[in-house]
């Protein structure tokens, strides 16, 4: 069942006197639990696609439907709330807060959600701590909850970032070049961990990447070229470009 559908999605930008189309009438359907890589050369539209999927940008034309909700009708405040509650990000630079411990970094999305929802709907501090510790253990960092990012290796920092992304049980995890700052062995371990979590939790992972290691592990590869889908290994035969 599709949880994410893009229909004729385009995104244009002004560059001086000309207009540049970063995405051009893209149609894409993604099912729950997919492990999908968006690939293509620089300028192909990968970053624009990820920003739009993450509700960080809006299309110039077309519609996006997330789990039955059309994003266009939500407005700025609604998009912000949807992004907070349903979408998570894993970046190549980890983006951990250095003055917070591992546990506090992982708790952060739940704390933000609790403050936004108000006391009546919010999880208790005890529930938040328990969920964070459970996820820290799930990514193989049991015993390191009290450490700070500076005390961790790059691979361990990325595991914290994955735990933080998954702690709120999002609909979709968007990963922008998550292995770019890791050596090949550590990158492989991180990707295998993501695959394990994908299979165990049913979380949908969408990567934007140049990394062959990601492509080798992806179950579906969508290749962009000049803002259009050039190939899609998971599309039905009759719908492939």
N, C-alpha and C positions, 0 to 999 in steps of 0.2 A: 504494500500500500504506500502510495506517494505521500511523504510528509512535506515535501518542498517542490513547488512547481513554478517555473519561470515561463512566461508566455510573451514572445516578441519583445524581450527586454533589451532596451538600448540605453546607452549613456554617452552623452556628448559633452564636450568641453570646448570653450572658446580659447583659441591660441592666436593672439593678435587679431588679425582680420579674418582668420579662417576658423572653421569648426572641425574638431577632431572627434571621431566616433570611437570611443574606447571599447564599447560593446555595440554590436549591430544585430538587432532582432534575434536574440538568443532564445531558443526553446530548450528547456531542460527539466526533466522530472527525476527526483531522487527519492528512493524508498527508505523507510526506517531501517537502521542498522547497516547501511552501506559504509564501505571503507573506500573512499573515492579520491582520486588525485586529479586536480586540474593542472595541466601542464601547457607549456608553450614558451616561445622565446620572449625576451624583454619587449614590452610594447604590445604583447598579444592580447592583453585584457585581463590577465590573471588577478592582479591586485584589485582592479576595479570590480571584478566579479566577486571576490572575497569580501570587499567592503560593502557591496550591495547585499550579499547574503547575510552579513553580520549587522545589517541595519545601521551601518556607519555612513552610508551614502544611499541616495534614492535614484531610481532609474529616470531617465528623461521620458521614456516611453515604455509601455508594456506593464504587465502585472506580475506580482510575486505573491504566492499563496503558501503560507506556512501552516501546516497541520489544520487546514480549513479556514485560516484567517488571512484575509487579503490585507497586506501591509499598507497599501495606499490609503485606506480609510482610517488608519489609526491616528494620524497626526503626529507631530513631533514628540509630545509627551507620551503618547501611546507606543510609539516606536522605541523610545528610551526604556519604557517599562517592559516591553516585549524582549528587547535585547538583554535587559537585566535578568529576567526570569527564565528565558528559554534558550539563550544562546551563550556559548562559552568560547574563549579564544586561547590558543597556545601560540606564542610568538617565538621567533628565533632568539630574541634577546632576553627571554624568560620573564622580564618585567616584575620580578619579585621586589618587595619593599624591604630594603636592607635593615631597617631598625625593628622589623617584626621577626619573630621566630618562625620556624617552619609551620607550626600549628597555627599561629596567628595569620600567616599568609594564606593558608588553606581555608581558614575560617572567614576570611574577608568577604567573599561573595554572599555568605549567609548573613553576616552582620549587616551588610548594605541592604540586603533584601528585608531583613527584620526591621530596620529603621524605616524603610520605605513603606512597609505594610502596616506598621503600627503595632502596638503591644498586643492587641487582641488576637491578631492573626500570626504574629511572629513566633518563631521557634524560641525556646528558652535557651539561656546560656549553656545549660547542661547538655541540651540536645545538640547545639551547635558544636560544642567541644567533642562530643561523642562521634558525630558525623565526620568531623575533621580527622580525628584519630583513626577512625575506620578507613578513611580514604588514604591517609598517610601509610598505613599498613598495607593497603592494597597495591600501592606503587613501590613497595619494597623498602620503605624508609622507617620501619618500626624502630623506636629507640632514638630517633633523631628529631622528634617533635620540638624539643627545646633549643635546638641549634639555630644559628642565624645563617642567612645565605652565604656570607663570607667564609663560613666554616665548611662549605660543601663544595664538591667538584661540580663541573659544568653539567655532567650527566645527572647528578643528584638534584641540582637546581631545576633542570627540566622536568624531573619526576615530580618535584614540588609544584611546578607550574601545571602539570597534568592533573595532579590531585586537586589543585585549586579550581581547575576548569570543570572537573567532574563532580565536585562535592554537592552542587545544587541539582544534580541529575538533569542536565540540560537536554533539550530536544536535539540540538546539533552542536558539535565541537568543530570549530574552524581553526585550522592549523596553518600558519603562514611560515613556510620554510623552517619547521621546528628543529631540523637537524643541521642547520647551516653552520652553527658554531661548535659542532661536536666532531670528534674523530670518528672514523668509519665504524670502529667496533662499538663505541658508545652509542652512535646513531642507530646501529642495528638493534642494540638492546632496547633503546627507547621505542623504536618502531614495533618491535615484537611485543613490548609491554602494551602499546596502544592497541595492537591487534587482539591481544588477550582480553583487554578491557572491553573492546568492541564486541567480542564474542560473548563475554560473560554478562555484560550489562545491556547490550543491544543499543549502545549509544552510536549515533551516526557521526562519522568522521569525514570531513572534507578538507583536503590538503591543497595548498597552492605551492608548487614546488618545481625545482629543476633537478632534484636529487634522484639519481637512479635507484638508490636503496628504497625510497618511498614508492617509486613506480613498480619496482619488483614485488612489493608487498601489497600494493593496492589491488582490490578486486575489480575495480573499474577505473579506466583512464579516459578523461575528457580532455582533448587537445584543442587549444584555442589558437587561432591565427588571424591577425588583423581584426580582432573583436568578434570573430565568428567561430562556431564550433566546426573544426576541421575534421575531427573524428571522435567517435564515442564507442568504446569497446563494450559498453553495457546497454546501448540503445537497441530496441527491437530491430531486426534486420531491415524491415521496410521503412524505418524512421532514421536510419543512419545517413549522415551527410555524404 
